[in-house]
Structure formats: C-alpha cells, structure tokens
Amino acid sequence: MTQNQSDEKMEMAKGKMKSKAEPSGSERTARIVELERESVIQTYTRQPILLVKGSGAKVWDAEGNEYLDFVAGIAVNSVGHCHPAVVEAIKKQASELIHTSNLYYTENQVFLAEELKTLTGMDRAFYCNSGAESVEAALKLARRATGRSETVAAVDSFHGRTLGSLGATYKPVYREPFRPLNEANFVPYDDAEALLAAVSKETSAVILEPVQGEGGVNVPSPGYLRAAREICDDCGALLILDEVQTGFGRTGRWFGKEHSGVMPDVMTLAKAVAGGLPMGVMMAAETVTDAFQKGDHATTFGGDPLVSAAALATIGAIKKEKLVERSEQVGSYLRSRIVEEIDALEVRGLGLMVGVELEASCPEIVNEARERGILLNATSEHVLRMVPPLVVGKEEIDRVVKVLAEILQKS
Ligand SMILES: Cc1ncc(COP(=O)(O)O)c(C=O)c1O
C-alpha cells in the first residue's frame, strides 16, 4: 500500500474524509478491523466490537450499542470508566507537566508512594508501567537481596509475558516457544506441603497470587499464605505477593493479602492503580529495599507526573466512595444471585473477583452475552470470570445474572 492510500484509509477510518459521507458505525468497525489486521501484530484475539465511549460500568460501541462491562479492561477500570475525578486530575496535570523522566524530582510520585505505603503497610515503592514489569522488578530485587536465582511459583499462576515474568507464568504454551527461560519450579497452588518440598537454599523467591486470576479465580484455603510466609522465612527466600489483579479493592479488601493477614517482602501492583492509565508498582519491605542500589533498575516513564496524578485521584475515589466495602457487599450479592439462578459447577471468588465454572462452553457464552449487551471474559473453556468496576449496581448485577441464566437455559 502506498503512503497516500494508507493515509486515506486512516482518514476514512477516523470518519474525517470530507468528500465522502460520514461512515456509519458498522462501516467504522469494519474498517478498523481491516486496518488492525494489516497494521497491528496479531497477538490478540479480539471481540468484534469497536468501543468508543465508557462511563461507570458501561461502554458503548461505534454503532451506539450499550454494554454492561463485567470485564473492566481486565480488572483495571475499578472506579468505573472515565471517573470524573480521574478525568479532572489527568486534564489538570496534563496541562502542567506530563513527563520528565526520573532524572529529576517530581511531586506526585512521592505523594503516591506515601499513600501506597500507608495502604499496603510496605516501606518503599519502585514505579514501572505494567504488571509484568512490576514482577520483573520483584524478581530482580529477590536475586539481589538473596544472591540466589531460583523461583518457586504455582500451577495456574499468571505473572506476565516479559521473559522474566513469563518464567514464573504457568501455562506451558505461553513458555514453550520462548525457551530457554529462567523457569520457576511450579507447585500446585494451595498446597503448603508441595511448597515446602519445592524450596531450597537456592530459592530466591516464592511468588504467589493471593487469589489466582487468569488461572480461573482460585481462592486458597485459610492458612495457605501464612504457611508460605513461614516456609520462606525458614529457607531465606522472599515472599512476593502478586497483587496486580487483586489490588485496590478488587477482593473486598484494599489488598488480597489482608484476607490472610500475611505481610510479604515484596508486593506487585498494576491494573487498577491509576484508573486506566498504565502504571506498575513494586512495593518492598525495608529489610530488602537496600538490596537495590542506584542504577540497579530503572525505567523512563516510571511514576511520571501524569500517571501518578491519575493514581492519586483513583485512590481518592476508592476511599471517598467506599469502593472496598462496596466490593465486598456487592460481590457477595453477585455470587449469591449466581448460585440462586444458575446451575453452575462452582461459583468462587472474593469481593468483585468472581469465577463461575460451568459445564457449557464459556467462550460461546461470552459471544452470546456480548450480543445481548454484556461483556464477560472466559479464562478457560469452562470458567467465566467477572471483574466488573467496583461501582457496579445491584440492578446491573441482576441484569447480567438474568441474561446468563437465559443463555444457559437455551444451551
Ligand atoms: C496477577 C497478575 N500478574 C501480572 C500480570 C501482568 O500484568 P500486565 O498485563 O499489566 O503486564 C497480570 C495480568 O493479567 C496478572 O493478573
């Protein structure tokens, strides 16, 4: 394609072609689907809708269809789409200072670190730009702090797709094409004996999710994380809790670790932290922070003024609207409504992190639900994951459960 043809296509896709009539919503969608195929590397399987607007727990496509969003950008939009306080903070900060690099001091990242210390009980923050990067930072810190290089992770874990974090991510199909990797020793989740048997004097860290997300919303038994803490203490390994998905109220507590009362050495955060802007944070305990010396780790964008302003506004909104408490209450309503109305094999989760195991094909249910105005996600053939914005209402939950029950009755 020539440059002119490509520019023309782009303009048409944006609906800015003056000589032609405004494209309809379905034309815009078709054009973007085609352009995406030609110009974006094909690593994602996307749903065939073009999203153009969001507010609260709803999003709209280019054809004007409204959807109840029970995916929330994969547990990111916890305060809802385009929360006014987050939008305002972004606008204000964007007009003052967007990015500086970490060669200089900026205010918001320091204020945010203070806030995160209070919320997590950890001692210091390292900023990056995604969940995988926060895991990378944690794995590097564990190596530095212990002088060891092995990692123990859980079966069905998900920690990211960069080479380091991928080594701790369970699904063999994700890892195999990229070997050799520094791969973790994988042990069954929620099995303290297996964990004990797997650690050694070579283990730098045990990395666990307080509730497994991508693995199908798996909640461990009470006592598991405490046992993991003791095992790490005994063998001198760090305990990394990956709270990328469970953080910021998702499980009905500020952080998933609070259900067990366990304090890790390192916590990884991302997803919901900045209201939809990309941010990752590794929080570490005083006992290990000094293992990172100046120059040991860095990233250009980490904690820039704009994303930090969005994070401060997001945390402010979670507090003001009591979204952590709301997540617990509304989440238990969601689970009980599903149990009442749907013949599921299992309904599990904490707060508004809910997994529904079904006999039916979940990818097919996701397609049908979308056609009926509900966005859902399947973590596997038989598990639906629901991680709606924490602002979701009971009426919206009722609608989702009703539609799901109708779809399942038909199938
Ligand atoms: C627990 C957990 N850790 C790490 C990641 C990776 O985060 P990102 O996709 O932002 O790199 C995810 C993503 O789903 C996750 O759920």
PDBQT file of the ligand as one rigid body, heavy atoms in Angstrom, charges set to zero:
ROOT
HETATM    1  C1  LIG A 501      -1.600 -11.484  38.773  1.00  0.00    +0.000 C 
HETATM    2  C2  LIG A 501      -1.044 -10.834  37.541  1.00  0.00    +0.000 A 
HETATM    3  N1  LIG A 501       0.251 -10.516  37.486  1.00  0.00    +0.000 NA
HETATM    4  C3  LIG A 501       0.805  -9.929  36.414  1.00  0.00    +0.000 A 
HETATM    5  C4  LIG A 501       0.036  -9.648  35.302  1.00  0.00    +0.000 A 
HETATM    6  C5  LIG A 501       0.661  -8.986  34.116  1.00  0.00    +0.000 C 
HETATM    7  O1  LIG A 501       0.211  -7.676  34.038  1.00  0.00    +0.000 OA
HETATM    8  P1  LIG A 501       0.348  -6.843  32.669  1.00  0.00    +0.000 P 
HETATM    9  O2  LIG A 501      -0.592  -7.446  31.702  1.00  0.00    +0.000 OA
HETATM   10  O3  LIG A 501      -0.015  -5.428  33.073  1.00  0.00    +0.000 OA
HETATM   11  O4  LIG A 501       1.774  -6.950  32.258  1.00  0.00    +0.000 OA
HETATM   12  C6  LIG A 501      -1.329  -9.956  35.311  1.00  0.00    +0.000 A 
HETATM   13  C7  LIG A 501      -2.165  -9.691  34.130  1.00  0.00    +0.000 C 
HETATM   14  O5  LIG A 501      -3.247 -10.176  33.970  1.00  0.00    +0.000 OA
HETATM   15  C8  LIG A 501      -1.884 -10.566  36.448  1.00  0.00    +0.000 A 
HETATM   16  O6  LIG A 501      -3.180 -10.904  36.501  1.00  0.00    +0.000 OA
ENDROOT
TORSDOF 0
